[in-house]
Amino acid sequence: MVAPARSPDEHEAEGEDVPAFDPLEFAQVEVELHAEEEFAPARPDCLEETAAFFSEDGPLKHAGDFGGHPYEPRPQQAVMANKIAAAFESGHNLCIEAPTGVGKSFAYLIPAIYASLSMKKPVLVTTETLNLQEQLVYKDLPLLAKLLNLNLKYVLAKGRGNYICKRRLLLARGGHRDEFLPSREMLTEVERLADWADRTEDGSRYDIDFPLDNELWSCVCSEAANCSGPACRHFRSCFYWKARREWENADIVVANHALFFVDLKIRALEQLETSPLPNYGAVVFDEAHTLEDSAAQHLGFSLRSGALRHFLNRLYNPATGKGLLLRAGESSLLLRSTIAKVQEAATGYFEQFLEAVANRSDSVLRIVSPGKFTDNLSEQLGTVAKLLRDYIAEQEDADFRTELQSLHERCLAFQEEIAGFTQMAWEEHVYWAEGRAPTPARGAMVELDAAPLNVAALLHNILFNGKKSVILTSATLAVNGSLDYFFNRVGFANGSGIVLDSPFDYAKQVRLYLPRSMPLPGDENYYGSVCDEIIRFLKFTNGHAFVLFTSYGMLRTCAEELQDEIRELGLNLLVHGGELSRTALLQEFKTSAVPSVLFGATSFWTGVDVPGDALSNVMITKLPFAVPSHPLTEARLERIRQDGGEPFRDYSIPDAVLKFRQGIGRLIRSKTDQGIIVVLDRRIVTKAYGARFLDSIPPCPVEYF
């Protein structure tokens, strides 16, 4: 059995339906596919033009005239740009660590622009965060177009699920609305959405300036399974296909990692006509420190119980009497009664996983052998698919039939996914279940995951095969100055690596505080000491602090303990995991009239940029070792041990060092920033491996407490 990709409902952010694939076959097919592609590297003057741009008399010196930062020579930036241009010319891969302040976006965009014009193909730039994508498209690329005096074409590529479908919108407004919409209360919202669709030029959800129900959007957004392409009467005015045509003609296409891997899967299956991205000539992978985990996530499988419930309710919801199967007739009646039974079977199927994780502190269970859980569901979904196929044949309305056909395909996908997961049918995968008990506000949630274990071998074959230049860059890729650990984890090949120096003077800008007398993590007095030191150092800098935690549990405990005392100091306490989103927390931290303190978990260790006076204190509460009991981490450690390695030395320490570097990297974002870094974990001083953490950061004055 082949390993299915995530169901379409799981790709809401990317908005792409993804076909099934077997990772082992996938790797081989991709090699053969690329072997047949005609590869044309950039012409030799790409490097010459790039070098000229970053020279003292180059266009960059006029950046201040067009609203950019005043020109400031950065030797590291020029080195990076020239290395990338050379890689494009030779067709080789390049991995480059570019510390904060180097100006890496210009350093890869300039050679990417010249390479694209040379190859007459887009260069793809993929990033992890939306903030960086928007910076590239709305700030950096417009400025570079002015500096180069070019009619530069650049686009932000979004998955099709981000675009409204005019055909489906008409279904929601027309004679099928009672069947099509989950509730009549949505009719007013539909009309508001239709008015927006008449006015918008973009047609994507990003352009909507009013609150919109997610369930309604899922009914009217573009989907691959029910898109008839040129045969659709709305094709010429379709927002998604208009965007696709712009992507095909662009010089630079900016996308996210998720969409990149979705596209990679589809190309590997030789379904090029449905690949979401254009035929690009090279790729720049920014924020590449997430490459291994992004690949494991998006080349793997994930199914949420809510996605299946939503699918079944679209057909028929017994609780509300709504759905697409409300027409009179025996076939419709039989389908509704069958789906009601499947709803019960689905509840039972997911409940067995929920019960299995109920007594686990992390609510996560690794599944190591088939047979532990019963599949009472996939066969019944097969029955629904058969009945639905017959029902579709009875329908006369082509648009309504298309909608049902897409749900039929989805039903077959769910059937295959559930059977495959329960049987653990996909080799070289790590399987686990995660659950959340029901609350008054939300129902129970179960997520089933299977991730490829040997990501390095997979990426070695499908990404670094030497047919298109791949540039990897991030501020944190090296461990103690070496890229070897990163190369081994991601399977990097057919190229070289370089680690650039930081342009900042850490010896003058940073002071590091390390503990000598604090209790070790795990000691009963550890939390109390952490709280005491947090308050002491908050007083020292009058707030302006990030306090970074490795777990939400410790974060919440410390926040509850310290909230009154922090507010008595006149500081604004912001707590990650509460009502405010990550973006809203960051905005409040930057703009608050009162000095702020932000307690942040994992996502605040990276991808957060707060230059200036708002942040002058970063506290690391605990060294960021991955939880060894998490199924994916546990399996990776087992694989290293089986291969004769030492898991703690070869994985846990270097992985934690990279995360540590990412955390402290939040502090200094410009040459004028100053502040302190406080580590509240005594192991950095008392353990031999502590030196690997300290050696990974630029030298700076140290004080002990």
Number of C-alpha atoms within 10 A of each C-alpha: 15 17 24 25 25 27 24 22 21 18 20 16 15 22 25 29 25 20 17 21 21 17 23 15 12 21 21 14 18 21 19 12 14 18 13 9 10 9 16 18 22 27 17 15 15 26 23 14 17 27 20 16 20 23 15 13 10 15 17 24 18 16 17 13 12 13 10 14 12 13 14 11 13 13 14 21 22 22 17 25 26 24 24 32 30 22 22 32 21 16 22 22 28 24 26 25 25 25 22 20 17 24 17 22 19 20 23 24 22 25 30 29 24 23 30 25 19 18 19 16 20 28 29 27 27 25 23 20 15 11 13 18 22 13 12 22 17 14 13 16 22 17 19 21 16 15 18 15 10 10 10 16 17 23 22 20 24 23 25 25 26 23 25 26 25 22 21 22 22 16 20 23 16 11 10 13 20 18 21 27 23 22 15 14 9 17 16 10 15 22 14 13 20 17 11 16 20 10 10 12 10 16 23 22 14 10 14 14 8 8 7 15 9 9 13 19 19 17 20 23 22 27 25 17 18 18 17 14 13 11 8 12 12 15 18 11 10 21 22 24 17 14 19 19 11 18 24 17 16 24 25 28 24 26 24 24 24 23 23 25 17 26 20 21 25 23 22 22 19 14 12 15 9 14 21 24 23 22 15 21 24 27 24 24 25 26 21 25 24 15 21 17 15 17 22 21 18 21 26 23 24 23 23 20 18 16 16 18 15 15 16 22 21 21 23 25 21 16 8 10 14 20 22 22 23 17 11 8 10 10 15 17 14 13 22 22 13 17 22 17 14 22 20 11 18 21 14 16 19 23 18 15 24 23 13 16 21 17 10 11 7 13 18 24 21 19 19 13 11 12 11 12 16 15 20 15 22 24 15 18 24 18 18 22 22 15 17 22 16 11 19 18 10 11 13 9 9 10 17 17 17 18 21 22 20 15 21 22 15 20 24 17 23 24 20 20 25 21 19 18 24 19 17 20 15 23 14 14 22 24 25 21 23 20 25 17 15 10 8 5 5 9 11 15 17 23 19 21 23 29 23 22 20 19 23 19 16 22 20 20 19 22 24 23 20 20 23 22 28 28 25 23 26 19 24 26 30 24 22 16 15 14 19 13 15 23 18 14 17 23 18 25 20 15 17 16 19 18 20 17 15 16 18 20 15 20 13 13 18 23 18 19 18 19 19 15 11 19 19 17 17 8 10 10 12 16 19 15 15 20 17 12 20 23 16 12 19 21 13 11 15 18 26 22 27 27 22 26 24 20 14 15 11 15 21 18 12 18 19 11 14 17 15 11 11 20 13 10 14 13 19 21 20 20 22 22 15 10 9 13 12 17 11 11 19 19 12 17 24 19 11 12 9 15 21 26 25 24 23 23 19 15 13 21 23 19 15 19 17 18 18 16 14 19 28 23 28 26 24 21 23 21 23 24 17 16 13 14 14 14 22 23 17 16 19 18 21 14 15 15 14 11 10 8 14 14 18 15 11 14 20 19 21 22 18 18 28 20 23 23 22 20 26 22 22 23 27 27 19 16 14 12 20 21 20 24 24 23 23 27 23 20 21 20 17 13 9 9 15 16 14 16 21 17 13 19 17 13 15 14 13 14 11 11 10
